[in-house]
């Protein structure tokens, strides 16, 4: 199982589908479980969920601090 691909696919779905994004915001673990369609142990689902959250916030790529600084410039 390619976790990086799973995370990438989920990030794309969350970013491109407002209903999935809303569900992910409310209950990220349940949303991830539904999107992957595979029964994984809770610790693996939590790990995937955390990686997706980091990717969405820009922190996994090291851009989180830069994004926050740019936001600060505009109010």
Buried (B, 14 or more C-beta within 10 A) or exposed (E): EEEEEBBBBBBEBBEEEEEBBEBBEEEBBEBBBEBBEEEBEEEBBBBBBBBBBBBBEBBBEEEEEEEEEEEEEEE
